[in-house]
């Protein structure tokens, strides 16, 4: 069985191949999202605790969370389900998926380090990979860099260096994402303008309603006066 171990603290991951069943037997009958101690994998993994995040069986079918079975089943999946990508709106399809309980038919098991042990693992815990992409939303940039409301968010956007693929000799340039939900003076001005439009629209509607109510009242009074005049003429003739 192969173990694909990811370390969220450093951003690194490592694939190890285990031939001895005694070393990975501890994962048998465990479900996705369960935490498992890694002492039996080897002496260098003492003190480590892993969380099972997924895997594939020997035929390549992925494990699906929520399917509490240790074998493969065929399920009718729709848009929004894991292990399936809908090609058309409203499309559903029957797909084979592996249950979320680990068994001997699993070829690759994905693990995430929850607790780090005493020893360093080369290529996993001793290397820190830089984040390729930083946060994009203004509030998340503030949270990431611990900024106050007075700080300018635009100065803290994570830029990345890009080299031209067409021209390798060209000078590298930097790219940065467009900040989302950024409150600027122009945004505030637009918001004030929209509010004033809404207010004017409501006032205009109130005026129109007042005029309409007055017209209705006038028509009703005219109708009543006409009926009264007709009744009075009938009385005089009688």
trRosetta pair geometry for C-beta under 8 A, 3 or more apart (Angstrom, degrees):
i j d omega theta_ij theta_ji phi_ij phi_ji
1 17 8.0 171 91 -153 33 53
1 18 5.6 -13 64 62 77 99
1 24 4.9 -129 58 100 133 168
1 27 7.9 -151 129 55 163 140
1 106 6.2 38 -129 97 117 87
1 107 6.8 -171 -128 -162 63 24
1 108 7.5 161 -171 -92 71 25
1 109 6.2 18 171 -2 118 110
2 15 6.0 1 -179 -172 112 98
2 16 7.0 163 -156 83 64 40
2 17 5.2 -28 -102 -102 81 68
2 18 7.5 165 -96 19 29 72
2 107 6.5 12 24 151 99 66
2 108 4.6 -21 73 -108 107 75
2 109 7.3 170 87 23 54 66
3 15 7.2 162 82 -152 47 50
3 16 5.1 -11 58 59 97 90
3 18 6.5 37 -9 -7 108 114
3 24 7.0 -163 -55 -108 117 125
3 41 7.4 -36 4 -130 168 135
3 108 7.8 167 -86 -158 19 59
3 109 5.5 -23 -111 68 66 93
3 111 5.8 -3 -172 6 99 124
4 13 6.4 18 175 172 83 119
4 14 7.7 175 -154 88 47 36
4 15 5.2 -16 -103 -101 71 81
4 108 5.9 32 -17 -180 111 105
4 109 7.1 -174 24 87 76 41
4 110 4.8 -27 70 -107 108 66
4 111 6.9 159 79 24 52 70
5 13 6.4 173 90 -156 46 71
5 14 5.2 -14 61 61 96 84
5 15 7.7 173 19 -86 70 30
5 16 6.8 12 0 7 114 105
5 50 7.0 -82 -125 -115 99 125
5 111 4.9 -20 -107 73 69 106
5 112 7.7 153 -159 -94 57 20
5 113 6.6 58 179 -47 100 93
5 124 6.5 4 102 -132 114 141
6 12 7.7 177 -150 99 55 41
6 13 4.2 -24 -102 -102 70 106
6 53 7.6 -25 32 22 124 150
6 110 7.2 12 -6 -172 111 90
6 111 7.1 177 22 90 71 52
6 112 5.1 -26 68 -108 98 70
6 113 7.0 -140 92 4 48 81
7 10 4.8 16 108 37 119 98
7 11 7.3 -31 87 23 79 18
7 12 5.3 6 48 62 110 79
7 13 6.8 -175 14 -84 69 51
7 112 7.9 148 -90 -159 26 61
7 113 4.8 5 -108 26 71 132
7 116 7.9 52 -137 -88 114 109
7 124 5.3 122 -19 176 135 82
7 125 6.0 -170 -123 -83 165 65
8 11 7.3 29 -157 -75 32 45
8 112 6.5 28 -28 -165 104 109
8 113 7.2 -152 14 59 75 84
9 113 7.4 -64 8 85 104 120
9 116 7.4 -46 17 -46 152 131
9 125 7.8 25 74 -130 119 75
10 124 7.2 129 59 162 141 42
10 125 6.3 172 -15 -130 147 35
10 127 6.1 104 169 88 136 56
10 128 4.8 -112 -144 -107 87 58
10 129 6.4 87 152 13 75 77
11 128 7.0 71 32 -166 102 53
11 129 3.9 -113 93 60 119 105
11 130 7.8 -90 53 48 159 9
11 131 7.0 -160 -83 -81 153 62
12 123 6.6 -173 171 157 139 54
12 124 5.3 -171 106 -134 122 38
12 125 7.6 -136 59 -54 130 26
12 127 5.2 92 -70 80 150 103
12 128 7.7 -104 -28 -106 110 23
12 129 5.5 141 -66 -15 75 114
13 124 7.3 29 -139 -120 16 86
14 121 6.9 -128 16 140 160 126
14 123 5.4 104 -93 112 121 109
14 124 4.5 -63 -14 -75 130 110
16 41 7.9 79 97 -179 148 124
18 23 4.9 -134 -164 87 133 129
18 24 5.0 133 92 -32 149 120
18 41 7.0 -97 -88 -147 143 84
20 23 4.7 80 86 -5 100 108
20 24 7.8 137 90 5 63 82
21 24 6.6 -78 -152 53 41 83
21 25 5.6 63 153 -60 77 100
21 104 7.8 -1 -134 -122 122 106
22 25 5.8 -33 -136 -1 27 122
22 40 7.2 -125 145 178 71 112
23 40 5.9 169 -149 140 44 83
23 41 5.4 71 178 -133 97 41
23 42 6.8 19 -144 -52 123 72
24 27 5.5 -27 177 18 78 116
24 40 7.8 170 -74 109 22 110
24 41 6.9 46 -80 -105 67 81
24 109 7.7 155 -164 24 128 144
25 28 5.5 -27 -169 -2 57 119
25 40 7.4 -81 51 140 79 149
26 30 7.8 24 138 -26 61 133
26 36 6.0 136 131 -175 107 121
26 37 7.5 -80 166 69 150 72
26 40 4.8 140 -27 42 134 144
26 41 8.0 -91 33 -49 128 73
27 30 5.3 -89 -166 31 52 125
27 36 6.0 29 -98 -151 70 174
27 52 7.0 125 -148 -86 105 126
27 102 4.8 -67 146 124 92 160
27 109 6.2 28 172 -162 161 171
28 102 5.8 -128 -116 106 29 97
28 103 6.4 59 -139 -119 82 38
28 104 7.0 7 -108 -53 115 71
29 70 7.4 -35 -101 -89 57 133
29 101 6.3 -9 -140 -174 38 107
29 102 6.8 -57 9 65 17 80
29 103 7.6 64 -60 -86 50 68
30 34 4.7 -136 -174 74 99 142
30 36 5.8 -12 -127 -70 169 126
30 52 5.9 146 122 -19 116 150
30 101 7.3 155 78 -151 25 62
30 102 5.1 4 57 25 76 120
31 34 5.1 101 60 -21 69 118
31 52 7.1 173 110 72 33 138
31 68 7.2 -23 -113 -122 130 79
31 100 5.2 43 -157 125 84 103
31 101 5.5 -37 -92 -94 73 64
31 102 7.5 -153 -83 -6 22 81
32 52 5.3 -121 -123 112 43 103
32 53 6.8 51 -155 -156 93 15
32 54 6.2 34 -123 -80 123 49
32 63 6.2 161 -62 132 125 127
32 65 4.9 -105 83 -99 145 86
32 100 4.2 -80 3 -164 108 111
33 51 6.6 -7 -150 -176 34 104
33 52 6.6 -54 0 71 21 81
33 53 7.6 70 -74 -102 51 47
33 65 7.0 64 -22 -127 114 121
34 51 7.2 174 88 -146 28 64
34 52 5.6 14 53 25 75 113
35 49 5.6 16 -180 170 110 108
35 50 6.9 162 -153 85 61 39
35 51 5.1 -34 -95 -91 72 75
35 114 5.7 -38 -127 16 116 161
36 49 7.2 161 79 -160 33 64
36 50 5.3 -23 63 66 86 92
36 51 7.7 149 16 -96 74 26
36 52 6.6 53 -3 -38 118 97
36 111 7.9 -80 52 -128 111 120
37 40 7.7 91 103 0 87 85
37 48 7.3 126 -163 86 57 55
37 49 5.6 -40 -101 -105 57 73
37 50 7.8 132 -127 19 8 77
38 41 4.9 -26 -176 10 85 123
38 45 4.1 -89 130 159 112 121
38 46 7.8 -135 93 -82 79 18
38 48 3.9 -25 47 85 128 105
38 49 6.8 -158 -3 -90 90 20
38 50 5.3 83 -58 -16 111 109
38 117 7.5 -107 67 -38 112 130
39 45 6.6 -166 -101 102 22 88
39 46 5.3 47 -121 -116 80 64
39 47 7.6 84 -82 -20 87 33
39 48 7.8 170 -57 46 51 74
41 45 4.5 7 68 46 112 158
41 48 8.0 -40 37 65 128 127
42 45 5.0 88 59 8 77 104
43 46 6.1 -16 -169 -27 46 112
44 119 5.0 -109 -157 98 69 150
44 121 6.4 111 147 -96 118 84
45 48 4.7 -69 -173 28 76 130
45 117 6.4 139 -177 0 35 154
45 119 7.8 -77 -64 59 21 116
45 121 7.7 34 -88 -79 72 125
46 117 5.4 133 90 -159 48 145
46 118 6.7 -14 89 27 95 102
46 119 7.1 72 46 7 85 111
47 115 7.3 -109 155 125 72 104
47 116 7.4 17 120 134 104 39
47 117 2.9 124 77 -130 100 88
47 118 5.2 98 18 -11 158 77
47 119 7.8 139 41 15 120 75
48 113 6.4 -65 -159 -133 105 97
48 115 6.6 166 -153 89 38 72
48 116 6.4 -13 -109 -141 78 32
48 117 4.2 -63 -46 -27 71 110
49 113 7.5 100 73 -162 54 57
49 114 4.6 -58 101 67 99 105
49 115 3.9 40 30 37 109 105
50 111 4.1 -16 -169 -171 130 121
50 112 6.6 132 -161 63 71 39
50 113 6.3 -46 -103 -98 67 44
50 114 6.5 150 -128 5 13 93
51 111 6.8 139 66 -161 41 66
51 112 4.7 -25 59 61 96 96
51 114 5.0 92 -28 -50 102 117
52 55 7.5 -39 -169 -25 100 112
52 102 6.7 -112 -136 -46 154 127
52 109 6.7 -52 -135 -178 96 106
52 110 7.3 100 -166 80 56 64
52 111 6.2 -39 -101 -103 47 71
53 110 4.6 -70 71 112 94 108
53 111 6.6 153 11 -115 92 17
53 112 5.1 71 -36 -18 128 108
54 62 6.7 -12 -178 -169 115 97
54 63 5.2 177 -159 61 64 107
54 65 7.8 -69 -92 -47 86 93
54 109 7.9 172 98 -158 40 49
54 110 4.5 10 62 43 78 127
55 62 7.5 152 90 -152 36 58
55 63 4.8 43 56 -6 75 129
55 98 7.6 -73 91 89 86 141
55 102 7.0 66 28 -107 156 92
55 106 5.0 11 144 -157 142 121
55 107 7.8 161 173 57 98 56
55 108 5.6 -177 -153 97 78 60
55 109 4.2 -20 -99 -112 131 51
55 110 5.5 -159 -70 7 62 77
56 60 5.5 -12 179 -146 128 35
56 61 6.5 149 -155 69 77 32
56 62 5.5 -43 -97 -97 79 52
56 63 7.0 -125 -76 -15 31 80
56 98 7.3 136 -147 14 37 145
56 106 7.2 122 82 -155 34 73
56 107 5.7 -36 96 55 85 100
56 108 4.9 21 43 50 94 100
57 60 7.1 -50 69 17 66 17
57 61 5.2 -2 35 53 107 87
57 63 7.7 118 -36 -61 81 80
57 72 6.6 -85 10 -65 162 111
57 98 4.8 157 -26 -88 115 147
57 105 5.0 5 -148 133 107 98
57 106 5.7 -76 -104 -104 58 45
57 107 6.0 83 168 -2 25 91
58 105 5.7 -96 -3 -175 104 74
58 106 7.7 171 -38 -162 71 7
58 107 4.5 125 -92 -55 53 113
59 72 7.9 -11 48 -69 129 155
60 107 7.8 -23 -71 36 46 142
61 72 5.7 59 83 -119 159 121
61 96 5.4 -69 -123 118 140 99
61 97 6.1 178 171 -133 108 29
61 98 4.8 132 108 -33 103 97
62 83 5.2 -164 72 -109 122 107
62 97 6.3 -35 75 -140 72 84
62 98 6.4 -150 107 28 24 100
63 97 7.4 92 -148 173 17 89
63 98 4.7 -55 -91 87 57 105
63 99 7.0 -19 -143 98 81 27
63 100 5.4 103 173 -109 105 52
63 106 7.5 4 -58 -115 123 114
64 67 4.8 55 83 5 101 122
64 75 7.6 -97 68 20 168 148
64 82 5.9 161 -135 89 88 109
64 83 5.1 -62 -89 -14 110 143
64 97 4.2 22 -17 162 129 140
64 98 6.8 147 4 65 77 51
64 99 7.2 -54 52 -120 81 25
64 100 6.3 -90 84 -59 43 90
65 82 6.7 49 31 42 92 153
65 100 5.3 72 -114 -95 39 140
66 100 6.7 104 24 -20 29 140
67 73 6.3 -159 -165 39 134 127
67 75 7.3 -115 -93 -47 130 143
67 97 6.3 149 -6 105 163 116
67 98 7.7 156 85 116 137 33
67 99 4.4 -126 118 -122 101 65
67 100 5.5 135 61 -12 69 88
68 99 6.6 6 132 -165 8 115
68 100 6.5 -35 -92 48 42 102
68 101 6.6 61 -165 -37 51 110
69 73 6.1 73 62 -28 153 124
69 99 3.3 -139 73 -90 71 152
69 100 7.8 83 41 26 52 61
69 101 6.4 -135 106 21 17 113
70 99 5.6 -79 -59 75 13 133
70 101 4.1 -66 -81 90 76 117
70 102 7.6 -22 -129 77 93 18
70 103 4.3 97 -176 -51 108 131
71 98 7.5 -102 161 -145 22 71
71 99 6.0 38 46 6 35 120
71 103 7.3 -5 -69 22 58 159
71 105 7.5 57 -117 35 65 149
72 96 5.6 19 176 -178 115 103
72 97 7.0 174 -149 92 73 27
72 98 5.1 -45 -94 -97 75 63
72 99 7.3 -136 -83 -10 25 78
73 96 7.3 175 93 -146 27 62
73 97 6.5 -21 64 64 73 74
73 99 6.5 66 0 -58 107 90
74 94 5.4 34 166 171 104 103
74 95 6.9 -176 -150 92 68 22
74 96 5.1 -37 -94 -90 76 67
74 97 7.9 130 -109 17 29 67
75 94 6.9 -178 93 -147 24 64
75 95 6.4 -24 62 61 73 71
75 97 5.9 -27 19 23 115 115
76 92 5.7 27 175 165 94 118
76 93 7.3 177 -149 93 58 20
76 94 5.1 -34 -91 -90 64 74
77 81 4.3 -132 -157 77 97 149
77 83 6.7 -120 -108 87 162 89
77 84 3.8 158 126 -22 142 163
77 92 6.7 173 85 -157 36 73
77 93 6.1 -24 60 66 84 70
77 94 7.5 130 11 -114 75 23
77 95 5.2 -25 13 23 127 114
77 97 7.9 93 -54 -29 133 130
78 81 5.9 99 55 -7 53 114
78 84 7.5 84 46 104 10 143
78 86 6.8 15 -178 -73 50 128
78 90 8.0 -32 -152 -162 110 35
78 91 7.5 163 -138 94 68 47
78 92 4.6 -34 -88 -102 84 91
79 84 7.9 -119 -92 112 31 105
79 86 3.8 -47 -80 -4 92 146
79 89 7.8 -23 -32 -138 154 42
79 90 7.6 -54 -1 -73 124 16
79 91 7.1 87 -43 56 99 73
81 84 5.0 24 84 42 102 117
83 95 6.4 180 131 111 104 141
83 97 4.9 63 143 -104 167 124
84 93 6.6 175 -149 60 127 104
84 95 5.5 -172 -87 4 109 154
86 89 7.6 83 141 -98 130 21
86 90 8.0 141 -170 46 142 17
86 91 4.7 152 -155 62 98 103
86 92 7.9 -24 -109 -78 110 36
86 93 7.9 170 -107 2 69 108
87 91 6.0 -9 51 40 70 167
88 91 4.3 97 62 -41 84 124
98 105 7.9 -156 -136 101 129 114
98 106 7.7 127 162 -96 154 83
102 106 5.6 -42 -151 -14 77 153
102 109 6.5 31 -124 -113 125 130
103 106 6.1 132 61 -17 55 94
106 109 5.5 54 145 -66 134 95
113 116 6.1 43 167 -78 129 73
113 124 7.9 119 -34 164 144 117
113 125 7.9 125 -102 -80 179 102
116 125 6.3 118 -140 -122 128 137
120 125 5.0 -144 -150 86 71 117
120 126 4.9 67 174 -60 127 102
121 124 4.1 -11 97 52 114 121
121 125 4.9 90 41 8 80 105
121 126 7.3 -156 75 -8 42 90
122 126 5.8 -23 -116 28 48 131
123 126 7.3 12 -13 48 24 95
123 127 6.1 1 -136 4 29 131
124 127 7.3 71 8 34 9 95
131 134 6.2 95 114 -81 126 62
131 158 7.0 -41 98 -162 111 162
132 160 6.4 35 -176 -107 65 146
133 158 6.9 128 -174 93 33 131
133 160 7.1 -49 -88 -36 56 139
133 177 7.5 62 -158 -35 100 127
134 141 7.4 61 143 -109 112 87
134 144 6.9 129 -171 147 98 168
134 157 6.8 160 78 -172 135 50
134 158 2.5 124 -10 13 138 138
134 177 7.7 -148 67 17 80 118
135 140 3.8 -144 -172 120 141 111
135 141 5.0 -165 88 -71 115 60
135 143 7.7 86 -36 59 177 93
135 144 5.0 -171 5 -30 133 144
135 158 7.5 100 30 4 53 117
136 140 7.1 27 51 64 47 129
136 141 7.7 -106 98 -50 5 102
136 177 4.6 -66 -117 119 99 151
136 178 7.6 33 -164 72 103 49
136 179 6.8 -179 178 -123 58 43
136 180 5.5 44 135 7 96 107
137 140 4.3 74 68 13 96 110
137 141 6.9 -163 89 -12 46 83
137 179 7.5 95 -144 -167 18 68
137 180 4.8 -45 -104 71 64 103
137 181 5.6 19 -155 35 88 118
138 141 5.8 -53 -150 32 31 112
138 142 6.6 31 152 -18 63 104
138 153 5.1 8 -145 -169 86 175
138 179 5.4 70 -73 173 83 112
138 180 6.8 -134 -15 81 79 49
138 181 5.0 -127 20 90 107 83
138 182 4.7 144 -68 -89 133 64
138 183 7.2 -172 107 2 171 73
139 142 5.6 -52 -153 35 35 114
139 143 6.4 33 150 -18 66 106
139 181 6.7 -26 -8 99 95 134
140 143 5.5 -50 -144 38 37 112
140 144 6.1 42 153 -26 67 105
141 144 5.6 -52 -144 33 30 114
141 145 6.4 -2 166 10 65 109
141 147 7.2 -1 123 18 78 135
141 153 5.1 96 93 -158 137 106
141 156 5.7 137 173 96 112 113
141 157 6.8 -38 -124 -90 143 59
141 179 7.0 -41 -14 -129 149 111
142 145 6.8 -74 -143 53 22 86
142 146 7.8 42 165 -134 56 6
142 147 4.3 -101 -139 59 70 102
142 148 7.8 -176 -156 -4 110 4
142 149 7.9 18 -134 -85 146 47
142 151 7.4 145 -120 69 89 116
142 153 6.3 -60 -60 -100 84 108
143 146 7.4 20 -168 -77 28 44
144 156 7.9 163 82 146 106 124
145 156 4.9 -78 -15 -170 166 147
147 151 4.0 -109 -166 62 111 145
147 153 6.9 156 91 -93 164 71
147 156 6.6 -139 -57 -5 142 164
148 151 5.4 112 54 -7 67 99
151 155 7.8 -106 173 48 89 115
151 156 7.5 33 148 -20 122 132
152 155 4.9 72 93 -2 103 107
152 156 7.8 155 99 -5 62 91
153 156 6.0 -76 -162 42 45 104
153 157 7.4 67 147 -53 74 83
153 179 6.2 121 118 -145 122 155
153 182 6.5 -148 69 -121 137 104
154 157 6.3 -21 -159 -17 41 113
154 179 6.6 -105 -93 -15 71 149
154 182 7.6 61 -64 -141 91 146
157 176 4.7 73 129 -167 129 126
157 177 6.8 -150 -164 51 119 73
157 179 6.4 -108 -88 -66 123 105
158 176 7.2 160 83 -128 40 87
159 174 4.3 25 167 175 122 125
159 175 6.7 155 -158 72 75 34
159 176 4.5 -47 -100 -73 80 100
160 174 6.6 151 75 -152 29 75
160 175 5.6 -24 62 58 82 87
160 176 7.7 150 15 -80 66 52
161 172 5.1 33 -179 154 103 131
161 173 7.5 159 -151 89 62 23
161 174 5.6 -44 -95 -95 54 73
162 172 6.4 166 79 -163 37 86
162 173 5.8 -26 62 71 91 71
162 174 7.0 137 12 -117 84 21
162 175 5.2 44 -18 -14 129 113
163 168 7.1 28 161 -137 117 57
163 170 7.5 144 -166 75 68 89
163 172 4.7 -47 -87 -102 71 99
164 167 4.7 4 110 56 134 78
164 168 7.1 -144 84 -79 81 25
164 170 4.3 17 30 58 137 135
164 172 7.7 -155 -6 -103 73 52
164 173 8.0 52 -45 13 90 100
165 168 7.7 6 -152 -73 26 71
167 170 4.0 73 103 -24 113 114
179 182 4.4 65 112 -51 114 128
182 187 7.3 175 101 -26 63 152
183 187 5.5 -131 -147 80 49 140
183 188 6.7 61 -178 -54 91 92
184 187 4.7 102 50 2 71 102
184 188 7.2 -135 96 -3 40 86
185 188 5.6 -54 -148 38 34 112
185 189 6.2 37 153 -22 67 105
186 189 5.6 -52 -147 36 32 113
186 190 6.3 33 153 -19 65 104
187 190 5.8 -53 -148 35 30 111
187 191 6.4 32 151 -20 63 106
188 191 5.6 -53 -148 35 32 113
188 192 6.4 34 152 -19 65 103
189 192 5.7 -52 -149 35 32 111
189 193 6.3 33 151 -21 64 106
190 193 5.5 -53 -148 36 32 114
190 194 6.4 32 153 -19 65 105
191 194 5.8 -53 -148 36 31 110
191 195 6.4 32 152 -19 64 106
192 195 5.7 -55 -149 37 31 112
192 196 6.3 30 154 -19 66 106
193 196 5.8 -55 -147 36 30 109
193 197 6.4 33 152 -21 63 105
194 197 5.6 -51 -148 34 33 114
194 198 6.4 34 152 -20 64 105
195 198 5.6 -55 -151 35 32 113
195 199 6.3 33 151 -21 66 106
196 199 5.5 -51 -145 36 33 113
196 200 6.2 34 155 -19 66 105
197 200 5.8 -55 -146 37 29 110
197 201 6.2 32 153 -22 63 107
198 201 5.7 -54 -149 34 29 114
198 202 6.5 29 153 -18 63 104
199 202 5.8 -55 -153 35 31 110
199 203 6.4 29 151 -17 65 107
200 203 5.7 -54 -147 38 32 112
200 204 6.2 34 154 -20 66 107
201 204 5.7 -54 -147 36 29 112
201 205 6.4 31 153 -20 63 106
202 205 5.6 -54 -149 35 31 113
202 206 6.4 34 152 -21 65 103
203 206 5.6 -52 -150 33 32 113
203 207 6.5 34 151 -19 65 104
204 207 5.7 -52 -149 35 32 113
204 208 6.3 32 152 -18 65 106
205 208 5.7 -54 -147 38 31 112
205 209 6.3 32 153 -20 65 106
206 209 5.7 -55 -148 36 30 111
206 210 6.4 32 153 -21 64 105
207 210 5.7 -54 -151 34 30 112
207 211 6.4 28 153 -17 65 105
208 211 5.8 -54 -149 37 32 110
208 212 6.2 31 153 -19 66 108
209 212 5.6 -55 -145 38 31 112
209 213 6.2 33 155 -20 66 105
210 213 5.8 -53 -145 36 29 110
210 214 6.3 29 154 -19 63 107
211 214 5.7 -56 -150 36 30 112
211 215 6.3 31 152 -20 64 107
212 215 5.7 -53 -148 36 31 113
212 216 6.4 34 152 -20 64 105
213 216 5.6 -53 -148 35 31 113
213 217 6.3 33 153 -20 65 105
214 217 5.7 -54 -148 36 31 112
214 218 6.3 33 152 -21 64 106
215 218 5.6 -53 -148 35 31 113
215 219 6.3 30 154 -18 65 105
216 219 5.8 -55 -147 37 30 110
216 220 6.2 30 154 -20 65 108
217 220 5.7 -55 -147 37 29 112
217 221 6.3 31 153 -21 64 105
218 221 5.8 -55 -150 35 29 110
218 222 6.4 30 151 -19 64 106
219 222 5.6 -54 -149 36 31 113
219 223 6.3 34 151 -22 65 106
220 223 5.6 -52 -148 35 31 114
220 224 6.4 31 152 -19 64 105
221 224 5.7 -54 -148 36 31 111
221 225 6.3 32 152 -20 65 107
222 225 5.7 -55 -148 36 30 112
222 226 6.3 33 152 -22 64 106
223 226 5.7 -53 -150 33 30 114
223 227 6.5 29 153 -18 64 105
224 227 5.8 -54 -149 36 32 110
224 228 6.3 32 152 -20 65 107
225 228 5.7 -55 -147 37 31 113
225 229 6.3 34 152 -22 64 105
226 229 5.7 -54 -150 33 29 112
226 230 6.5 30 152 -19 64 104
227 230 5.8 -53 -151 34 32 112
227 231 6.4 32 152 -19 65 106
228 231 5.8 -54 -149 36 32 111
228 232 6.3 33 152 -21 65 107
229 232 5.7 -55 -147 36 30 112
229 233 6.5 32 153 -20 65 104
230 233 5.8 -54 -150 34 31 110
230 234 6.6 33 151 -21 64 105
231 234 5.7 -54 -153 33 33 114
231 235 6.6 35 150 -22 65 105
232 235 5.7 -53 -152 32 34 114
232 236 6.6 32 153 -19 65 104
233 236 5.9 -54 -150 35 33 111
233 237 6.5 31 154 -16 65 108
234 237 6.0 -60 -151 39 29 110
234 238 6.3 29 153 -21 65 109
235 238 5.7 -57 -148 35 30 111
